[in-house]
């Protein structure tokens, strides 16, 4: 946000969703059928891997379980603007009712 003063509270929100839930949501909204529809039962895999940019093996393979990663790929960087300095930074995590994980970062400038 531009024009912020020292008394303003700035907030950045990052929402990380389940890869499986997102793949299923995208597939349900897509009007065409995208193969593969179902994996062989021996794989115990998950459907709709083509809707996310993840390794196909994340949705299972013939040798292992399905571990579909979620998160921020790469590094996260906070860059200062003009002459503003961060004096302190605190990160808090909590689990809300219903299982939603919340991460809160408090930065004092």
C-alpha positions as CSV (number, residue, x, y, z in Angstrom):
1,X,0.0,0.0,0.0
2,X,1.4,3.4,-0.8
3,X,1.1,6.4,1.4
4,X,1.4,4.5,4.7
5,X,2.4,6.4,7.8
6,X,4.0,5.1,11.0
7,X,0.6,4.8,12.7
8,X,-0.8,2.6,9.9
9,X,-1.2,-1.2,10.3
10,X,-0.2,-3.1,7.2
11,X,-1.3,-6.6,6.7
12,X,-0.1,-9.3,4.3
13,X,-2.1,-12.5,4.2
14,X,-0.9,-15.8,2.8
15,X,-3.5,-18.6,2.4
16,X,-2.1,-22.1,1.8
17,X,-4.7,-24.6,0.7
18,X,-4.6,-28.4,0.4
19,X,-3.2,-29.4,-3.0
20,X,-5.7,-32.3,-3.2
21,X,-8.6,-30.0,-2.4
22,X,-7.5,-27.4,-4.9
23,X,-7.0,-30.1,-7.6
24,X,-10.5,-31.5,-7.0
25,X,-12.0,-28.0,-7.0
26,X,-10.4,-27.1,-10.3
27,X,-11.5,-30.4,-11.9
28,X,-15.1,-29.9,-10.8
29,X,-15.1,-26.5,-12.4
30,X,-13.6,-27.6,-15.7
31,X,-16.1,-28.6,-18.3
32,X,-14.1,-31.3,-20.0
33,X,-12.8,-34.7,-18.8
34,X,-9.0,-34.8,-18.3
35,X,-7.4,-38.2,-18.1
36,X,-6.5,-40.1,-16.1
37,X,-9.9,-40.4,-14.5
38,X,-8.9,-43.2,-12.0
39,X,-5.6,-44.8,-11.1
40,X,-5.2,-48.6,-10.8
41,X,-6.3,-49.7,-7.3
42,X,-2.8,-51.0,-6.5
43,X,-1.6,-47.3,-6.6
44,X,-4.0,-45.9,-4.0
45,X,-3.5,-42.6,-5.8
46,X,-5.4,-39.3,-5.9
47,X,-7.2,-38.0,-9.0
48,X,-6.8,-34.7,-11.0
49,X,-3.0,-34.3,-10.7
50,X,-3.1,-32.6,-14.1
51,X,-4.7,-29.5,-12.6
52,X,-1.7,-28.5,-10.4
53,X,2.0,-27.8,-11.1
54,X,3.3,-30.6,-8.9
55,X,5.3,-33.7,-9.5
56,X,2.9,-36.5,-10.7
57,X,4.5,-38.7,-8.1
58,X,3.1,-36.5,-5.4
59,X,-0.4,-37.9,-6.2
60,X,1.0,-41.5,-5.8
61,X,2.9,-43.8,-8.0
62,X,3.2,-47.6,-8.2
63,X,5.8,-47.6,-5.4
64,X,4.5,-45.2,-2.8
65,X,1.8,-43.2,-1.1
66,X,0.3,-39.8,-2.1
67,X,2.1,-36.9,-0.4
68,X,0.8,-33.7,-2.1
69,X,3.0,-30.8,-0.9
70,X,1.5,-27.4,0.1
71,X,3.4,-24.3,0.9
72,X,5.4,-21.4,-0.6
73,X,8.0,-22.7,-3.1
74,X,11.3,-20.9,-2.7
75,X,12.3,-18.1,-0.4
76,X,10.2,-15.4,1.1
77,X,11.8,-12.0,1.4
78,X,10.6,-8.8,3.0
79,X,12.2,-5.8,1.3
80,X,12.4,-2.4,2.9
81,X,11.3,0.7,1.1
82,X,13.0,4.1,1.4
83,X,14.4,4.6,5.0
84,X,12.1,2.2,6.9
85,X,13.8,-0.3,9.2
86,X,12.2,-3.3,11.0
87,X,13.0,-3.1,14.7
88,X,11.5,-6.5,15.6
89,X,9.6,-9.4,14.0
90,X,7.4,-12.0,15.7
91,X,5.7,-15.0,14.1
92,X,2.8,-16.7,15.9
93,X,1.0,-19.8,14.8
94,X,-2.3,-21.3,16.0
95,X,-5.0,-23.8,15.0
96,X,-8.5,-22.4,14.8
97,X,-11.6,-24.3,15.6
98,X,-12.2,-26.6,12.6
99,X,-8.5,-27.2,12.1
100,X,-7.6,-24.1,10.1
101,X,-3.9,-23.2,10.7
102,X,-3.2,-19.5,11.1
103,X,0.3,-17.9,10.9
104,X,0.6,-14.3,12.1
105,X,3.7,-12.1,11.6
106,X,4.0,-8.9,13.6
107,X,6.7,-6.5,12.4
108,X,7.6,-3.3,14.3
109,X,9.0,-0.6,12.1
